[in-house]
Amino acid sequence: MKKIFWLGVGIAIGAIAVRKVTQARSALGPAGLNRAVGQLSDSIHNFADAVREGMNEREGDLRGALGLDAADAPGAPGIDQQNR
């Protein structure tokens, strides 16, 4: 009975090992490398877009807090006139 148990365990471990090796080989091939580079590129673009969006939002907050948006309006005194 022990021999049958260990035979089953050995077959299961062998099957898992074959699947892992097959997955690793497909990831290391040209198609796998292409997928990895594409995912990295998409991640970098998404991060850059999020940073730009945050910068624009913060700039709008700062411009509003400093009153610079009102100074850009037609007929509003310029920055030089406000500081005098």
Residue frames relative to the residue before (quaternion, step in Angstrom):
aa qw qx qy qz dx dy dz
M 1.0000 0.0000 0.0000 0.0000 0.00 0.00 0.00
K 0.6316 0.5345 -0.3330 0.4523 3.58 1.03 -0.77
K 0.6394 0.5429 -0.3302 0.4328 3.56 0.99 -0.80
I 0.6485 0.5075 -0.3135 0.4729 3.60 0.99 -0.79
F 0.6254 0.5365 -0.3280 0.4619 3.59 1.02 -0.82
W 0.7135 0.4464 -0.2617 0.4724 3.58 0.78 -1.02
L 0.5863 0.5479 -0.3685 0.4694 3.59 1.14 -0.51
G 0.6589 0.5028 -0.2980 0.4736 3.60 0.97 -0.85
V 0.6399 0.5110 -0.3206 0.4760 3.58 0.99 -0.82
G 0.6594 0.5152 -0.3035 0.4558 3.59 0.94 -0.85
I 0.6495 0.5024 -0.3165 0.4749 3.58 0.98 -0.80
A 0.6511 0.5156 -0.3159 0.4588 3.59 0.96 -0.87
I 0.6662 0.4878 -0.3037 0.4754 3.59 0.90 -0.88
G 0.6375 0.5271 -0.3223 0.4602 3.59 1.00 -0.75
A 0.6595 0.5020 -0.3102 0.4657 3.58 0.94 -0.86
I 0.6517 0.5039 -0.3145 0.4717 3.59 0.96 -0.85
A 0.6504 0.5188 -0.3166 0.4557 3.58 0.95 -0.84
V 0.6460 0.5131 -0.3226 0.4641 3.59 0.95 -0.83
R 0.6552 0.5076 -0.3161 0.4617 3.60 0.94 -0.82
K 0.6625 0.5023 -0.3082 0.4624 3.60 0.94 -0.85
V 0.6518 0.5026 -0.3164 0.4716 3.59 0.96 -0.82
T 0.6439 0.5167 -0.3228 0.4630 3.59 0.98 -0.80
Q 0.6508 0.5044 -0.3106 0.4749 3.60 0.98 -0.81
A 0.6545 0.5129 -0.3105 0.4605 3.58 0.96 -0.84
R 0.6562 0.5091 -0.3149 0.4594 3.58 0.96 -0.82
S 0.6663 0.4853 -0.3161 0.4697 3.61 0.97 -0.76
A 0.6474 0.5126 -0.3244 0.4614 3.58 1.09 -0.63
L 0.7014 0.4695 -0.2685 0.4642 3.59 1.09 -0.63
G 0.5601 0.6133 -0.3923 0.3952 3.59 1.20 -0.28
P 0.7356 -0.4191 0.2904 0.4460 3.57 -1.29 0.08
A 0.6594 0.5001 -0.3237 0.4586 3.60 0.94 -0.79
G 0.6547 0.5109 -0.3132 0.4607 3.58 0.99 -0.80
L 0.6430 0.5114 -0.3114 0.4775 3.56 1.02 -0.79
N 0.6334 0.5311 -0.3198 0.4631 3.56 1.01 -0.83
R 0.6501 0.5074 -0.3126 0.4715 3.59 0.97 -0.85
A 0.6630 0.5154 -0.3075 0.4475 3.58 0.91 -0.90
V 0.6616 0.4888 -0.3051 0.4798 3.59 0.95 -0.85
G 0.6437 0.5230 -0.3224 0.4563 3.60 0.98 -0.78
Q 0.6574 0.4965 -0.3085 0.4756 3.58 0.98 -0.82
L 0.6401 0.5166 -0.3228 0.4682 3.58 1.00 -0.79
S 0.6505 0.5162 -0.3091 0.4636 3.57 0.96 -0.86
D 0.6516 0.5057 -0.3139 0.4702 3.59 0.94 -0.84
S 0.6463 0.5221 -0.3189 0.4561 3.58 0.98 -0.83
I 0.6555 0.5049 -0.3120 0.4670 3.58 0.96 -0.84
H 0.6578 0.5003 -0.3146 0.4669 3.60 0.94 -0.84
N 0.6500 0.5074 -0.3224 0.4649 3.60 0.95 -0.80
F 0.6426 0.5124 -0.3211 0.4705 3.60 0.99 -0.80
A 0.6634 0.5018 -0.3077 0.4620 3.60 0.90 -0.91
D 0.6415 0.5138 -0.3264 0.4669 3.60 0.98 -0.75
A 0.6530 0.5058 -0.3154 0.4673 3.59 0.97 -0.81
V 0.6443 0.5099 -0.3236 0.4693 3.60 1.00 -0.78
R 0.6519 0.5134 -0.3140 0.4614 3.60 0.93 -0.89
E 0.6504 0.5144 -0.3152 0.4615 3.57 0.95 -0.87
G 0.6596 0.5009 -0.3022 0.4720 3.59 0.96 -0.84
M 0.6426 0.5189 -0.3255 0.4604 3.59 1.00 -0.79
N 0.6653 0.4980 -0.3083 0.4630 3.59 0.92 -0.87
E 0.6444 0.5146 -0.3216 0.4652 3.58 1.00 -0.80
R 0.6770 0.4825 -0.2944 0.4714 3.58 0.91 -0.90
E 0.6278 0.5288 -0.3417 0.4577 3.59 1.00 -0.74
G 0.6403 0.5150 -0.3222 0.4701 3.57 1.01 -0.79
D 0.6339 0.5208 -0.3276 0.4687 3.59 1.02 -0.79
L 0.6877 0.4806 -0.2869 0.4624 3.57 0.88 -0.92
R 0.6464 0.5103 -0.3266 0.4638 3.58 0.97 -0.82
G 0.6506 0.5048 -0.3137 0.4728 3.59 1.01 -0.76
A 0.6676 0.5014 -0.3029 0.4596 3.59 0.96 -0.83
L 0.7177 0.4228 -0.2468 0.4952 3.59 1.06 -0.70
G 0.4512 -0.7093 0.4363 0.3209 3.59 1.24 -0.18
L 0.3599 0.7544 -0.4846 0.2579 3.58 1.14 0.43
D 0.6030 0.5549 -0.3686 0.4389 3.62 1.08 -0.55
A 0.6510 0.4994 -0.3174 0.4755 3.59 1.01 -0.73
A 0.6429 0.5267 -0.3258 0.4507 3.61 1.05 -0.67
D 0.6466 0.5185 -0.3239 0.4562 3.60 1.13 -0.49
A 0.5330 0.6362 -0.4085 0.3798 3.60 1.22 -0.32
P 0.5647 -0.5989 0.4328 0.3675 3.62 -1.09 0.65
G 0.7949 0.2825 -0.2308 0.4849 3.56 -1.01 0.88
A 0.5775 0.5658 -0.3923 0.4388 3.59 1.21 -0.15
P 0.5472 -0.6162 0.4368 0.3606 3.58 -1.02 0.66
G 0.4938 -0.6692 0.4696 0.2963 3.57 -1.04 0.73
I 0.7055 -0.4467 0.3280 0.4417 3.55 -1.29 0.10
D 0.6372 0.5328 -0.3375 0.4430 3.60 0.99 -0.80
Q 0.6760 0.4907 -0.2948 0.4640 3.59 0.97 -0.77
Q 0.6377 0.5364 -0.3355 0.4394 3.59 1.05 -0.64
N 0.7078 0.4807 -0.2617 0.4467 3.59 1.02 -0.78
R 0.5938 0.5915 -0.3711 0.3998 3.64 1.17 -0.16
